[in-house]
Amino acid sequence: METNVNRAIVMIAELKQQKLRLVKENESLRRQIEELRTQSGELKKALASGKGAQKRSPKADEFRMVKDRLEKLVGKLAALEDSWT
């Protein structure tokens, strides 16, 4: 019986550490997402104003890649938040 209690205590401590790590990681991801959104908005404005309106530039490809990464991160964050509730 005592060993089960000790195991439970250790497991709870480990879970608290994991939760703290995940909260920090989540905050870091939120900051990254906000930075990417800002960059995305700036790129959209530049493209809309015609600065990048020539054929498809490397910047447009980079924008598309950043956008895809951002969408994946947002999906992962949403799944993570759903699992906490």
N, C-alpha and C positions, 0 to 999 in steps of 0.2 A: 504494500500500500504506500509506504513512504517513498519507494522508488518511483512510483507513478506520479506522486505529487511533485517530486523533484524534477522529473522529466517534463511535467506540465509547466513548472516554473521556468525551466530552461527554454522550453518552446515558446512561452509567452514573451520572454526576454528577446529571443531571436526574432519573433514576429514584430515586436516593437521596433527593433533595429531596422528590419526590412521596411517597415512602414515609413520610418523616418527617412531612410535612403530614397524610397520611392517618392515621398513628398518633395524632397530636394531635387530629385531628377525631374519630377513633374514641373516644378517651378523653373528649372533651367530650360526645359522644353518650351514652356510658355514664353519665356523671354526670347528664345530662338525664333519661335513662331511669330512673335510681334516684330522682331527685326526683319524677318523674311516678308511679312506683310508690308512693312514700310518700304522695303526694297522693291517689292512687287508693285506697290502703288507708284513709286517713282519711275519704274520702268514703263508702266502703263501710260503715265503722263508723257514720258519722253516719246513713246511710240505714237501716241495720239497727236502730239504736236508736230509730227512729221520728221523729227530728228532721226528716227530709226526706220523710217517708212520705206527705204529702198528695199531691194529684194530681202531675202531672209538673211539677217546678219548673225554672226556668232553670238551677239548679245541676245537676240531673240531666242536662239537655241538655249542659251544659258537661262534666260527667263523661264522658258518652258520647263527646263529641268528643275529649277528652283520651285516653280509652281507645283510640279508633280511631287517633289519631296515634301513640300508644305502640306499638300493634300493628304499624303500618307501619314505625316506626323499628326495632323488634326484627327484623322481617323483613329490612330493609336491612342491619342489622348482621350478621345470620346469613349473608346472601349475601356480604357483604364478607369475613367470616371464612372462609367456605368457599372464596372465591377465593384466599385467601392460603395455603391448605393444599394 
